[in-house]
């Protein structure tokens, strides 16, 4: 299931809330309009019925005008204005009586009463502000509500913005960078997460530095006696014993170099990439592995140049060759170099488990599994270079493939 951003969900929630409030506002205006029209109609009819009987016997026109103004009505007395309004108005309701007629009109948002009785005509404009006030009040409430929602939305987004920074720092953290900068301000819970992550990074960095220092000291302390032991081994007179002792010390030295390479890989130290010939890397792998060239058959179908760290790539190839020789039924290994890959082949039984099992540190299968870090180190070095390790079994042959492209 595709994961969605919390910011997207918050935005969607606020949009839905805004649309809901907008819908409620429109329904309220519609209800207000219908309710107002009904109230106005009743009011107009009441006033009109009262006036229609008075038009024929008005003794004091000024008093009538005063009474109408008290009822929030203003008489329109200019004949041309009366005709203009009458022609351009919408008829809301027309009521006829034996002594006259009442028409409720709407013109440019205002309501009028047209009264005819006893040959007299009267046009009254409703000047009450109840409708306009209610509409204005609804509009103000709607605008203030939308503004508050928008401000709350901005506040929440602002307070949650540190989550994006935490995400970026976590990506750096997962890539092995422990120098995190999480001095942020937000909600209390966000600050606590940032603080916990910062403390974890500091603790891991301290542990990593201690481990590096310990490994360096161990490797340094081991190098000296190994070097001295090898020198002493060269002084042994018995040829067979001397050769055996030299091989032992060289093997120990090779293991220390592998530990150094493993530390470099795990620490995600940037490799020293340079353009190298594949043939040079294979020669170096044979040298550091002290392999007998009689046990190897090397065929260069091509000799591509690749961008690689000389020391690390040589160790990876050395481990693959060493693995092929150890598990070969005839103690031989074949190396085929192509433009896009290197294949290292031996004759033997197929792997009993998937390749991924042997890429774990200290995986074992039988007595010849050795130190248990060979393929694990190979896989990590190749990943550091952007290469991949593949395996296939074909006609009694185990074929390990280093894909260069």
ChimeraX attribute file (.defattr): number of C-alpha atoms within 10 A of each C-alpha:
attribute: neighborCount
match mode: 1-to-1
recipient: residues
	/A:1	3
	/A:2	4
	/A:3	5
	/A:4	8
	/A:5	9
	/A:6	12
	/A:7	15
	/A:8	9
	/A:9	11
	/A:10	14
	/A:11	15
	/A:12	12
	/A:13	13
	/A:14	16
	/A:15	15
	/A:16	12
	/A:17	14
	/A:18	18
	/A:19	13
	/A:20	12
	/A:21	15
	/A:22	16
	/A:23	12
	/A:24	13
	/A:25	17
	/A:26	15
	/A:27	12
	/A:28	14
	/A:29	16
	/A:30	12
	/A:31	12
	/A:32	16
	/A:33	15
	/A:34	12
	/A:35	13
	/A:36	15
	/A:37	15
	/A:38	12
	/A:39	12
	/A:40	16
	/A:41	17
	/A:42	12
	/A:43	13
	/A:44	21
	/A:45	18
	/A:46	11
	/A:47	15
	/A:48	22
	/A:49	16
	/A:50	11
	/A:51	18
	/A:52	21
	/A:53	14
	/A:54	14
	/A:55	19
	/A:56	13
	/A:57	8
	/A:58	12
	/A:59	10
	/A:60	8
	/A:61	10
	/A:62	10
	/A:63	11
	/A:64	16
	/A:65	14
	/A:66	14
	/A:67	13
	/A:68	18
	/A:69	17
	/A:70	10
	/A:71	14
	/A:72	14
	/A:73	22
	/A:74	19
	/A:75	18
	/A:76	16
	/A:77	12
	/A:78	9
	/A:79	9
	/A:80	10
	/A:81	12
	/A:82	17
	/A:83	11
	/A:84	10
	/A:85	17
	/A:86	18
	/A:87	10
	/A:88	12
	/A:89	17
	/A:90	15
	/A:91	14
	/A:92	14
	/A:93	13
	/A:94	12
	/A:95	11
	/A:96	11
	/A:97	11
	/A:98	6
	/A:99	12
	/A:100	17
	/A:101	18
	/A:102	21
	/A:103	20
	/A:104	23
	/A:105	23
	/A:106	18
	/A:107	15
	/A:108	9
	/A:109	8
	/A:110	13
	/A:111	23
	/A:112	26
	/A:113	25
	/A:114	19
	/A:115	22
	/A:116	21
	/A:117	19
	/A:118	14
	/A:119	9
	/A:120	11
	/A:121	15
	/A:122	18
	/A:123	24
	/A:124	23
	/A:125	20
	/A:126	18
	/A:127	14
	/A:128	15
	/A:129	10
	/A:130	10
	/A:131	15
	/A:132	12
	/A:133	11
	/A:134	15
	/A:135	16
	/A:136	12
	/A:137	12
	/A:138	17
	/A:139	15
	/A:140	12
	/A:141	13
	/A:142	18
	/A:143	14
	/A:144	12
	/A:145	15
	/A:146	18
	/A:147	13
	/A:148	12
	/A:149	16
	/A:150	15
	/A:151	12
	/A:152	13
	/A:153	17
	/A:154	13
	/A:155	12
	/A:156	15
	/A:157	17
	/A:158	13
	/A:159	16
	/A:160	17
	/A:161	17
	/A:162	20
	/A:163	19
	/A:164	11
	/A:165	16
	/A:166	21
	/A:167	11
	/A:168	13
	/A:169	21
	/A:170	18
	/A:171	12
	/A:172	14
	/A:173	15
	/A:174	10
	/A:175	10
	/A:176	15
	/A:177	15
	/A:178	20
	/A:179	13
	/A:180	18
	/A:181	11
	/A:182	17
	/A:183	11
	/A:184	16
	/A:185	14
	/A:186	17
	/A:187	14
	/A:188	10
	/A:189	9
	/A:190	18
	/A:191	18
	/A:192	12
	/A:193	14
	/A:194	25
	/A:195	15
	/A:196	13
	/A:197	18
	/A:198	20
	/A:199	13
	/A:200	13
	/A:201	19
	/A:202	15
	/A:203	13
	/A:204	13
	/A:205	16
	/A:206	13
	/A:207	12
	/A:208	14
	/A:209	12
	/A:210	12
	/A:211	13
	/A:212	16
	/A:213	12
	/A:214	12
	/A:215	16
	/A:216	15
	/A:217	12
	/A:218	12
	/A:219	17
	/A:220	12
	/A:221	11
	/A:222	14
	/A:223	16
	/A:224	11
	/A:225	12
	/A:226	17
	/A:227	15
	/A:228	11
	/A:229	15
	/A:230	19
	/A:231	13
	/A:232	13
	/A:233	20
	/A:234	15
	/A:235	10
	/A:236	14
	/A:237	9
	/A:238	10
	/A:239	11
	/A:240	9
	/A:241	13
	/A:242	17
	/A:243	13
	/A:244	12
	/A:245	18
	/A:246	18
	/A:247	15
	/A:248	16
	/A:249	19
	/A:250	18
	/A:251	16
	/A:252	16
	/A:253	19
	/A:254	16
	/A:255	14
	/A:256	18
	/A:257	18
	/A:258	19
	/A:259	17
	/A:260	17
	/A:261	20
	/A:262	20
	/A:263	17
	/A:264	16
	/A:265	18
	/A:266	13
	/A:267	13
	/A:268	14
	/A:269	12
	/A:270	11
	/A:271	17
	/A:272	11
	/A:273	12
	/A:274	12
	/A:275	12
	/A:276	16
	/A:277	15
	/A:278	23
	/A:279	16
	/A:280	14
	/A:281	22
	/A:282	21
	/A:283	14
	/A:284	18
	/A:285	25
	/A:286	21
	/A:287	14
	/A:288	16
	/A:289	19
	/A:290	15
	/A:291	15
	/A:292	10
	/A:293	12
	/A:294	8
	/A:295	13
	/A:296	19
	/A:297	13
	/A:298	15
	/A:299	13
	/A:300	14
	/A:301	11
	/A:302	15
	/A:303	17
	/A:304	17
	/A:305	15
	/A:306	17
	/A:307	16
	/A:308	24
	/A:309	19
	/A:310	19
	/A:311	15
	/A:312	27
	/A:313	24
	/A:314	24
	/A:315	26
	/A:316	26
	/A:317	24
	/A:318	25
	/A:319	22
	/A:320	21
	/A:321	25
	/A:322	19
	/A:323	20
	/A:324	24
	/A:325	22
	/A:326	17
	/A:327	19
	/A:328	18
	/A:329	13
	/A:330	12
	/A:331	14
	/A:332	20
	/A:333	26
	/A:334	18
	/A:335	19
	/A:336	16
	/A:337	21
	/A:338	16
	/A:339	16
	/A:340	13
	/A:341	18
	/A:342	24
	/A:343	20
	/A:344	25
	/A:345	27
	/A:346	26
	/A:347	22
	/A:348	17
	/A:349	13
	/A:350	14
	/A:351	14
	/A:352	8
	/A:353	9
	/A:354	9
	/A:355	15
	/A:356	11
	/A:357	14
	/A:358	20
	/A:359	19
	/A:360	16
	/A:361	14
	/A:362	15
	/A:363	16
	/A:364	15
	/A:365	13
	/A:366	7
	/A:367	6
	/A:368	11
	/A:369	16
	/A:370	14
	/A:371	11
	/A:372	17
	/A:373	20
	/A:374	25
	/A:375	23
	/A:376	20
	/A:377	25
	/A:378	25
	/A:379	20
	/A:380	20
	/A:381	27
	/A:382	20
	/A:383	13
	/A:384	19
	/A:385	18
	/A:386	13
	/A:387	16
	/A:388	18
	/A:389	20
	/A:390	13
	/A:391	15
	/A:392	13
	/A:393	16
	/A:394	10
	/A:395	8
	/A:396	11
	/A:397	16
	/A:398	23
	/A:399	22
	/A:400	22
	/A:401	19
	/A:402	23
	/A:403	17
	/A:404	19
	/A:405	10
